[in-house]
């Protein structure tokens, strides 16, 4: 009886000690620079989102946020690096929908997003617009779809590469409308957009911000934005739903994650700081000027978004018969 009581006391003491240490970690956090892993190159949208947010968080936390561009494998090298990092709150990740797309494209990622990463906060979105070359005889999305039906396999579309959001957005359109278009992949959405301007491809789905000057110069023609509401910078361009196509919403969203096992109190602190930063007028102005819409949300909201988007992209990828390995 005495031995049992002694073991119980040891277990309780261990639990109390762990809770005490966890609380101490949270109270002193952060006490050194934080590494912010960005899984895409400098200048990419996720890089712009991460650096803008990182600067504001650095001001709020009183510690440097050091950006680390870990590029390669469609963003998966950077994501995997965070999944394997110490769970102490000093390695954080800003990622795009790549984290939801990759499980259906790759059989061996080196990480499991559900098990190896913990959501911290939803961060932002960038809206997409479907644009065509001015020579394409379609001024509405419905006319473009009718053209594709009338000439199966004749229209082509560019993308930033197989499995990117602008590729999968077109695969979704093909599936919804039962049309046949040819995919032409490029090494990045910028090159795909250049190909569109030259008439090498007929259509590209691209972020609104880089498309805006081309639209204003008449180099491309916008047919629809793939968002729930119209985009303020393109007020005359209808949403896909307004243009007659339901369930054709594809935004590029961003979320913050940390390694699984990071203390709850640290995750909660980071989540609060992210939301506070995104609600600050100066950061909101900076982001919206770059075509980025702040979209603050809790860890649970990010968790639900990841699950729903993983399921949605899995269906698009399955329907298109895609696989990268």
Residue, then its C-alpha position, 0 to 999 in steps of 0.5 A: x500500500x505504501x509503495x502504491x502511494x509512493x508511486x502515485x506521489x511521484x506521478x503527481x509530482x512529475x505532472x506538476x513539475x511538467x506543468x510548472x516547466x511549461x508555464x515557465x517556458x510560456x512566461x519567459x517566451x520569447x527570450x531569443x530570436x525566432x526562425x521564420x521558415x518560408x518555403x518559397x523564394x524571396x519575392x514570392x507571395x508567401x515570402x511577402x506575407x511572412x516578412x511583413x508579418x514577421x516585422x510586426x511580430x518582432x516589434x510586438x515580441x521584442x525579439x528578432x524574427x529571422x526569415x529563412x527561405x527553405x525552398x524546394x520540392x513545391x514548398x515541402x522542404x521548408x515544411x518538413x524542416x519545421x515538422x522536424x524542428x525542436x517544439x519550443x516555439x523558436x521555429x515557425x512556418x508560414x505556408x500556402x495551400x501547398x500543405x493541403x495539396x502535397x499529401x495527394x501529390x506525393x507518396x513520401x513527403x517526410x512529414x504528416x501535417x496533421x501529426x507533425x505540425x500544430x496550427x497557430x493562426x490563420x493569416x491572409x489570403x490572396x485572390x486569383x483572377x482568370x485572365x485570357x489573351x486579348x485575341x481569345x474571342x470571349x469576354x465572359x467566363x461563360x463565353x470562354x467555357x462555350x468556346x472550350x466546349x466548341x473546340x475541345x483540346x484547342x484552348x490551353x492554359x499556363x500555370x506555375x507548374x504541376x500541382x500549383x494552385x493556379x494549375x489545380x484551379x483550372x483542373x477544377x474548372x475543367x471538372x466542373x464544366x466538363x471541358x478539355x483544355x491543354x495544360x502548359x506548365x512553367x517554372x513559376x506563375x510569372x513565366x506563365x503570365x509572360x507566356x500569356x502576354x505573348x500569346x503562347x497560351x490562351x488563359x492563366x489563373x493568377x493572383x490579382x496583384x501581379x495581374x492588375x497592371x496588365x489588365x489596366x494596360x490591356x495586355x490581358x482580359x479578366x473574365x472572373x475573380x475566383x473569390x466569394x466577393x468582388x475584389x476592390x481593385x477590380x470592381x467591374x470584374x464579376x466573381x465566378x458565381x456571378x459569371x454563372x459558375x458555382x463552386x469555383x472559388x480558389x484563393x491562396x491562403x496562408x497560415x502559421x504552424x509550429x512543430x507538434x508538441x510545442x507548449x500550448x501556452x506558447x502556441x496561444x501566445x503566438x496566436x494572439x500576437x498574430x491576430x493583434x498584428x493583423x489587426x494593426x492598421x499599419x500592417x493592414x495597409x502594407x498588406x492590402x497595398x501588395x494585394x494581400x488580404x489579412x484574414x486573422x483566425x484562430x488555431x482551430x479555424x486554421x485546423x478546420x481550413x487545413x482539413x477541408x482544403x486537404x479533402x477538396x484538393x484531394x478530390x481535384x487531384x484524383x479527378x485530374x489523375x495527377x501524381x508527382x511521384 
